[in-house]
Every structure is written in structure tokens, then in C-alpha cells.
Amino acid sequence: FRKFRDILGQKQIQREKGVWKNLDFTINQAKETMLDEGWLDLPPHTQLTERGYSQLANAIRQYHGGYFTFRPKLNESLGISSEKESLLEIYVGGENGEQ
């Protein structure tokens, strides 16, 4: 079907095998999804699946350590500091250890 869709000039529905294992690809797909949906944060697995993004949701769980591990990487890519880092900096008194 991939070749047939190429001949017709249609968008491919299924991704190439193994592409979701690539962290950069998955982060870019998450960013694109958030932009398309107008989300400021990536919703949980069930919400992604209900909205038709099950491949993204499953890739995050299966290949990228789950949402707890993936979200900080996504936030870093978006230029958003993670809440944990901010709390840690407050607790230790910033970068220089000043309190």
C-alpha cells in the first residue's frame, strides 16, 4: 500500500517500521500533535488514544520509558524547565548553592 499511495500522491498512513523507536522522531510527533490540538502539555495515554494518537501513546510507553521519563525530555525540547529541576534549584539555593 505504501507504493500505491506514493503513486496516487496520498499521505502515508502507517509509519516506517521502527521509526517510533527514535526519540527525536517521537518528540517531534508529540510537538506536532500538541500544536495541532492546541495543547500546552502532553495529555495522558488514554486521552491520546481516544483522540487517535495511539501510535504516539504506545511509542512513549514502549520505547521511551513511559510518560514520567518522556515528559521531561519533551519539555526540555520545548525549552520548558521541568518542575522537579525548579524545585531542586529552590531547595539547594540556585546554581551557586546560595540560600
C-alpha positions in Angstrom: 0.0 0.0 0.0 2.9 2.4 0.6 3.9 2.3 -3.1 0.3 2.6 -4.2 -0.2 5.7 -2.0 3.0 7.2 -3.4 1.7 6.7 -6.9 -1.6 8.4 -6.0 0.2 11.1 -4.2 -1.5 10.3 -0.9 -0.1 10.8 2.6 1.2 7.6 4.1 -1.0 6.4 7.0 1.5 3.9 8.6 5.0 4.9 9.6 8.1 3.0 8.5 8.9 0.1 10.7 11.0 1.0 13.8 10.6 4.8 13.3 8.9 5.2 16.7 12.0 3.9 18.5 13.8 7.1 17.5 13.4 9.6 20.4 13.8 12.6 18.2 11.1 11.4 15.9 8.7 10.7 18.8 9.4 14.1 20.4 8.8 15.9 17.0 5.5 13.9 16.6 4.5 14.9 20.2 5.2 18.6 19.5 3.3 18.4 16.2 0.3 16.8 17.9 0.3 19.4 20.7 0.4 22.2 18.1 -2.3 20.6 16.0 -4.6 20.1 19.1 -3.7 23.4 20.8 -2.4 21.6 23.9 0.1 23.2 26.2 1.0 19.9 27.8 1.0 16.3 26.6 -2.1 14.6 27.9 -2.1 11.1 29.4 -2.1 7.8 27.4 -5.9 7.4 27.5 -6.6 10.8 26.1 -4.0 10.5 23.3 -5.5 7.1 22.4 -9.1 8.5 22.4 -8.0 11.4 20.1 -6.5 9.0 17.6 -2.8 9.2 18.6 -2.4 5.6 19.9 0.9 5.2 18.0 2.4 8.1 19.8 1.0 7.0 23.1 2.3 3.4 22.7 5.7 4.6 21.5 6.1 6.7 24.6 5.3 3.7 26.8 7.1 1.0 24.9 10.3 2.7 23.7 10.9 5.9 25.7 10.4 4.9 29.4 6.8 6.0 29.8 5.3 9.4 30.4 7.3 10.0 33.6 10.6 9.7 31.6 9.4 11.2 28.3 7.7 14.4 29.5 10.9 16.0 30.9 12.7 15.2 27.6 9.8 16.7 25.7 9.7 19.8 27.9 13.5 20.3 27.5 13.0 20.1 23.7 10.3 22.8 24.1 12.5 25.0 26.3 10.4 24.4 29.4 12.2 23.6 32.6 10.8 20.6 34.5 9.1 21.3 37.8 11.5 18.9 39.6 14.5 20.9 38.4 12.9 24.1 39.6 12.1 22.7 43.0 15.6 21.3 43.3 17.1 24.6 42.5 14.9 26.4 45.0 15.8 23.8 47.7 19.6 23.9 47.2 19.5 27.7 46.6 20.1 28.0 42.9 23.0 27.2 40.8 25.7 28.6 43.2 24.2 26.9 46.2 23.3 30.3 47.8 20.4 30.3 50.2 
